[in-house]
Amino acid sequence: MVTEDVGLSDRIQREAIEAKVMEIIADQLDKKEVGLTDTLRELGADSLDIVEIELKLEEWFGRDFLKTELDWTVSQVANNVYHKGGRA
């Protein structure tokens, strides 16, 4: 029972991080919708957008993250945040 609660809590935390990452990326790139499988390049990001996204992520989650790459999917960016201890 405790394991199920931890798994559910973990999934909820991950989904909250994914939602915030998608919001930050959509805002920076002026997009109405951003999907988890979209790459930053596909969304029209350039190197300056990447820097701005990284700064916003660091500000929101209070952590430094791995350098984000243009070919990363939104899900990969969210995983980077999650595994570095970001909390929504």
Buried (B, 14 or more C-beta within 10 A) or exposed (E): EEEEEEEEEEEEBBEBBBEBBBEBBBEBBEBEEBEBEBBBBBBEBEEEBBEBBBEBBBEBBEBEBBEBEBEBBBBBBBBBBBEBEBEB
